[in-house]
Amino acid sequence: MKTLLKCGCLITLDENSSVLRDSDVLIEDGKIKEIGKNLNAEDCGIIDLSSHTVMPGLVNAHTHSPMIIFRSLADDCPLDQWLNKHIWPAEKEISNDDIRIAALYSILEMLRYGITSFSDMYRHSTVIAEAVSTTGIKATIADSITCKPEEKPEDLCSVKECIDLIRSWNNYGDGLLKTDTSIQSPWQTTPALWECIARIAEEYGIGIHMHLAETEKEVDDFINRYGKSPLVMFEKAGVLQSRISAAHCSFLTDDDLDAASRAHSFHAIHDPASNMKMCSGLANLKRLAERGINIAVGTDGVCSSNSYDIFETLKLASLVQKSITGDPAFLPAMELLRMATANGLKAQGRREKGMIVPGQDADIIAISNDTGMIPDFNPAANLIYSCNASHVTMTMVRGRILYKDGEYMTIDKEMVRDEFIRRARRFRSFAL
Ligand SMILES: [Zn+2]
């Protein structure tokens, strides 16, 4: 099966940051075979994207897909009130069927917004993996694990579920699905749990997804309790010998940064929308970049950030970082696009490069060259500063179109949407 994309503008994100005009992309058996002008179209299905900008698919490197069911449940309130009065009580009522339908609804929105791969962390993740496996999107899924001091890690249901998840779903569909283990956060877990998770990650050769240093208070409390900062303690427990996807990283100490630099494979996931909306703090990305730390982006749960729009996430990241560093040249548009492609794939432990070059998976999206995209002196800058994700018209994973012009090829949009709305209504009593 061969497909030829006829692209008006092609942002390859290759090593030279090549932007090609009026070029074709030939796709065969899910892989990019050739790029060039006027390629031979014999035996090809042709997709006319001459009025589009085409780029590698976006990676949402940190979210909690089922939590979309709590979108707009409680906005504009402090983090502790949001958690204690609204989200946590509502979560007590969430069923496996809610989780399945909400995860599917999240995938509808993510595909609509050009996301071809996402990293998820939530409870009952085997239910999520099963749902994801029917859609064709790539995902790295982790079961969210917390542990109280009186609990033995080996006895926790979430640890058992995590091992089930890894055994049943890791590398499903030739790597379409991957699994990680997790440490929900340093403050919600114990040293015994960290050692247990380090062993699981090493045994199965997988990564560890976590929330890290999201608020100043949690880091202060942690240091008061243990005498050292979180990553220093994680290093001692063996956690940093595996790949780490750490969401937030807003209040890393110098000791943490030293530990991250020594780590086997440490990736910071920046989530500016949820950080700023909750006033929980914000990472200074220059401090991380100066240490050579890979930085990817995430939307976080849509119950806190409200949107899966990665272009919006990148614009927020850019504007805030320029503002706090006083450096308008920091994070240029092309580098921001890499944060949402190549860097996200690295954080997921994937071999894919997030480039449109021969040999790579054809994970490709198209954006209409319409409002906000003209003139196109710098198409990458247009994508960051004047476009939004609703301009995406096509999302393809491994050469298979999953979304195009309002239609989904692998998900029953009406069924999922109606069922999602019906189930969401049950949570109305927890709303602000
Ligand atoms: Zn999160």
Residues whose N, C-alpha, C, O or C-beta is under 5 A from the ligand:
A	BS01	ZN	D300 G301
